[in-house]
Amino acid sequence: MLKEWNKIPILYSMEPLMRLPKEIFCIKPHAYESIGAPYGKGASPWMLRKEVIRRLLLAENYLKEAESNLRLAVFDAWRPIRVQKFMYDYTINQECFSRGIDPSIQEDSVEFIEIVELVSKFWAFPSLEKSMPPPHSTGGAIDLTLATIDGNALNMGGEIDSIEPVSAPDYYLKNEHLGAHSSACLWQSRRTLLTKVLKLSGFVQHPNEWWHFSYGDQLWAWSTNAKAGLYGAVDDSDSNFITV
């Protein structure tokens, strides 16, 4: 499950995780908590590294300058590795069930292997290896979308966490010939706006996901030709990393 960016070294910054400020709108209830993801007592998905939060607020300002009636809406932020494993396994199982196969007895089947490979395009393997942390475990990655000022998420032409081709950031570019007022054109323009304000703020985008952006992790380093990533995984048992 090694990605190209997992070859990038990490500096292991001690920059703390901090709770997202009230200026940032979070979509609640949290989707993974709602299905039983094991965050544990005191752990919260609504946390990021201090510098990542600063850049997220900058992106919010860029968005207001471009579209004063819109705001960013955070779907997910920090994700402990145990939660990454829960969601990785959950997604594999859901895809197996949708295809009518039992994952417990077909782990060596060609179709099961195809499912794992598909899921792994979107969900990082929950590795405990220090040198290849899942992006969300670092506190440098965030999943988000656009919403109206009163908190209604916009239709972006595909659901967050979909493992279908429609999740590609520029999926609808090939459909823009349908006309300036087509749904495809509207959805692509919204994705482009989201990407623009995040990139202006120093984030990079996951190549397969219109909703996933990061700063300081290995994907960021790989995408920007930095010599090293800034952030390794954060364990919520380490109070040195987490502030409230």
N, C-alpha and C positions, 0 to 999 in steps of 0.2 A: 504493500500500500504506500510505498515511498513516493512522494511527489518531488518534482524538480526543486521546489523551494526548500525541501527538508535537508538539502545538502548545504544550505547556508549556515554558517556558524552563528552563535547567539552570544550577546554580551551579558545577558542575565541582569538587567537593570533592577535595582531595588525600589524603583518608583512605585508608590503605593496604588492599590486599588481604592477608588472612592465611589460613593453612591452618586448616581446621576442627580444633578440639581433639579429643582422644581421647574426650571425653564425648559427642560427637555420632557416632552410628552411620551409616556410609556403606555403601550397597549396592554390593558389589564382586563381580566385576570391573565396571568402569564400562561402561554400555551402549554409549555412543558410541565410546569407545576400542576396544571389542571389534569394531566394524564398520569401523574404520579412520579415524575422525575425526582430522584433523591437528592434534593439540594441540602437537606439537613437543617438543623436548628441554627439560626443566625446567618446562614448563607443566603445571598440574594442574587438573582440574575441581573438586577439593575445596578451593576457596578462596572467601571472601566478604569484603566490607568489614568492618572491625573492629566497627563499631556493629551491623551486621547479625548478626554472630556473637553479640554480647552479647544481642541480642533473641532469637536462636534458642535460646540457653541458657535464657533466661527462659521461652520457650514449652515447653521440655523440662520445666522445673520445674512449670509449670501443668498439663502433662499428667500428671506423676507424682502431683500432688495430686488430679486427677480420676480417674485409672486407674493405680494403682501397678504394674500388671502390663504396662503398655505403654510404648513409647518411640517417638520420632521416628526415621524412617529416610530419609536423604537419597539421592535418586536422581541429582540433578544440581545443580550450583551455578554457579560461574563458567564462562562459555563465550566464548572468543575469537571475534571476528567471523568468522574463517576457518572455525571449527567450526560456527558458526551457518549459514554458507553451505553447508557440506557437508551438514548435516542438513536444511536447507530443500530443497535440490536432491534429496537422497536420498528425502525423504518424497514429493515430487512424482513422482519416478520410480516409487516403489513403488506409489503410487495409480494411475498410468498403467498399469503392468504388470498390476495387479489388474483393470483394466477392459479389458485387451487392446488398448491403443493404444501406439503408438511415439512417445514425446515428442520425439524428434529430427526427426520429419517432420510433426508435427501441432501445432506451437506456436501456430498461428493458428486452430486449430479451436475451435468453441464448447465442446466437451467439455473440451479442455485448459485453456481459460480458466476453466471452472467448477472444475476441479481446483485450479488455482492459487489461486482465490478461497477454496476450502474449506480448503486447507492454510494459507493466510494468516490464517485465523481462529485457528489454534493456534500457528503458527510465525511469529515476527516476521521481516519481510524483513531480510536481512543488509546493511543499509544502512551505508555508510561515511560518510554525512553526520553531522557532529558533533552536529547538532541533533536527530537521531532515532536514537539508539543502540538496538540490540536489548536488551531488558531484562537478559538473562543476561550480556551483555557488560559491564554496569556493575558487576558484583559485588554487586548489590542484590537479585537474584532467585534463587529456589530452588525446585526441584521435590522434593517429599517426600511420604511416606505414613506410615502407622502400622505398627508392628511389635510383636511380643512382646518381652519382655526378652531372650530368647536370639536375637533377630534374624530371626525369621520374619515376613515382610511379611504384613499382613492382606489379605483379599479386600475391596476397596473397591467392587466392582460395576462395574469398568471398568479397563482397563490405562492406566498412564501413557503419554502420547503418542498415545492413540487419537484419531483425528479424527472420531469418530462422536458423535451427540447424547448418548450415555451419559456423555460426559465433563463435561457441565454440572454444576456443583457440586450443584444441587438437583434433578437429573434424577429421582431416585426419590421425590420428594415426592408426585408424582401417583399413585404406585403404593402408597402406604402404606395405602390402604384394603384391601389384600390381607390385612391382619391384623398384629397386634403381633409375631408370631413369623415373619413372612415374611422371605425373603432381602432383598427391597427395603427393608424397614424397617430391618434390620440394617445394610445398606450405607449407607443415608442417615444413620443415627445415627453411624456411624464418620466419614463425611465431615463431619457437623456438628461432631463433637468436634474433628477436625483443624482445621477453620476457626475454631472458638471459641478454641483455645489460641494459634493464630497471630495472630488479630486482637487478643486480649488483650495480645499482645506488640508491637503496633504495625504488624503486617504488613497488607497488603491482598491480596485474592484476584483472580486473573484471572477475568473473567466467563465464560469458556468452559471453564476447566480446574479440576477439583477439587484438583489436586496443586500448582498454581503460586501462589506467594506472593512478595511483594516489599516492600522498604522502601527509600525514598530515590530510586527511579527515577521516570520520568515518569508511569507508571501509578499509583504511590503518590501522587504529587502531585495528579494528576487526581482520584483517588478520595477524597482527604482535603481537597480544595479548598485545598491549599497553593499559594503563589504560584509556586514553582519546585521542580523536582527537585533532588536533592543530587548525584547521581552521573552522570557521563558514562561512555563506554566506556573500558575499561582495555586497553591494549595490553601484552602481556607483554614487549615490548622495552624498556619504560620501567621501569627498576629503582626509580624514585622511588615507584611505586605498590605494589610487591610486597615483602612481608616473609615470612620463613619461620618 
